[in-house]
Amino acid sequence: MKSIDPNDFKVTEKIKLSKIPTLLKVNGDDDDKIEKLDKVQSKLSKQQDTMYAHNRYGVLICLQGMDTSGKDSLIREVFKEFNPRGVVVHSFKTPTSTELEHDYLWRHYMALPEKGKYAIFNRTHYENVLVTRVHPEFILAENLPEIETVEDIPKDFWKDRIEQINNFEKHISQNGIIVLKFYLHLSKEEQRQRLLRRLEKEKHNWKFSLGDLKERGHWDEYQEYYEEAINKTSTKDAPWYIVPADDKEMARYIVAKIIWEVMQKHTDIKEPELPEDIQENIGIYKKQLENES
């Protein structure tokens, strides 16, 4: 199987989602992909331990994609080797009453990673320019000044939100958070097949929701708004990567490999050295502990 080059998936110019494949054809079967993922998992886990000791960076992994695109299973498989203290997953659903008492980015600020840790956003702050755009009536729950009805939403409202998101990501990246954003690019036909499997296999029935079918009816709108958001927010500080998602095993490997390659560029991440006075007296401390027995 050929090596994965992150630049093949990174958005550096204007894209058209309909022109980007949802399936990456490679030599090798699922076992090959799983084996490669296992190797990257192990390296990422060790690197995260070093980052934890270094204590200067946090990593924010943003996952977006249509329903059934594989976000949950990707998180489970890519990060399962991590020390639990080093990674926290946040799934952003409908805002709570408490969250609605603050601006729409507040809950995302509150979930940012501590230094030395990873935070994974399973659905992200981009829901605020995706779901709310498909369903603008959701904006009314935010109780914003001068917006009483959908018709009151200003013409530049979404443009302003995208600019706010860019500023948010620039701010956190300049303060030590490495931001990586992944769009799991699923075909409509593959989504249909995955929804059918949820209905046909009893053990997967619980995953099915009528809301999945409702949102599927807005497929074209979501594609349009995803495309616009990605084109306007893929920056040097917070790049987007479009990952073909029709093959779950391949998508997981691609995401893991991209994270690994990006983290290798941060050559300053090293375990701290012991102070000289401690290094000079290691023998004394060792003898003291040995004598206790």
MOHU-V247111 format. One record per backbone hydrogen bond with DSSP energy under -0.5 kcal/mol. NH is the residue of the N-H (numbers start at 1). CO is the residue of the C=O. Records with the same first field share a line. If there is no record, write none. Layout:
NH = CO, CO
This chain:
5 = 3
6 = 4
8 = 5
9 = 6
10 = 6
11 = 240
12 = 10
19 = 16
20 = 17
25 = 23
26 = 24
33 = 29
34 = 30
35 = 31
36 = 32
37 = 33
38 = 34
39 = 35
40 = 36
41 = 37
42 = 38
43 = 39
44 = 40
45 = 41
46 = 42
47 = 43
48 = 44
49 = 45
50 = 46
51 = 47
52 = 48
53 = 49
54 = 50
55 = 51
58 = 176
59 = 117
60 = 178
61 = 59, 119
62 = 60, 180
63 = 61, 121
64 = 62, 182
66 = 184
69 = 66
74 = 70
75 = 71
76 = 72
77 = 73
78 = 74
79 = 75
82 = 79
86 = 83
87 = 84
88 = 118
90 = 120
92 = 90, 122
93 = 91
100 = 96
101 = 98
102 = 99
106 = 103
108 = 105
109 = 105
110 = 106
111 = 107
112 = 109
116 = 57
117 = 114
118 = 86
119 = 59
120 = 88
121 = 61, 119
122 = 90, 120
123 = 63, 121
127 = 124
128 = 125
129 = 126
130 = 127
131 = 127
132 = 127
134 = 130
135 = 131
136 = 133
138 = 135
139 = 136
140 = 137
141 = 138
142 = 139
143 = 140
147 = 144
148 = 146
152 = 149
153 = 150
157 = 154
160 = 156
161 = 157
162 = 158
163 = 159
164 = 160
165 = 161
166 = 162
167 = 163
168 = 164
169 = 165
170 = 166
171 = 167
172 = 168
173 = 169
174 = 170
175 = 172
176 = 173
177 = 172
178 = 58, 176
179 = 177, 237
180 = 60, 178
181 = 239
182 = 62
183 = 241
184 = 64, 182
185 = 183, 243
186 = 184
191 = 187
192 = 188
193 = 189
194 = 190
195 = 191
196 = 192
197 = 193
198 = 194
199 = 195
200 = 196
201 = 197
202 = 200
204 = 201
205 = 201, 202
207 = 204
208 = 205
212 = 209
213 = 209
214 = 210
215 = 211
216 = 212
217 = 213
218 = 215
219 = 216
222 = 218
223 = 219
224 = 220
225 = 221
226 = 222
227 = 223
228 = 224
229 = 225
230 = 226
231 = 227
232 = 228
233 = 229, 230
234 = 230
235 = 233, 238
239 = 179
241 = 181
242 = 9
243 = 183, 241
244 = 242
245 = 185
246 = 22
248 = 246
251 = 247
252 = 248
253 = 249
254 = 250
255 = 251
256 = 252
257 = 253
258 = 254
259 = 255
260 = 256
261 = 257
262 = 258
263 = 259
264 = 260
265 = 261, 262
266 = 263
267 = 265
269 = 266
270 = 268
278 = 275
279 = 275
280 = 276
281 = 277, 278
282 = 279
285 = 281
286 = 282
287 = 283
288 = 284
289 = 285
290 = 286
291 = 287
292 = 288, 289
293 = 290
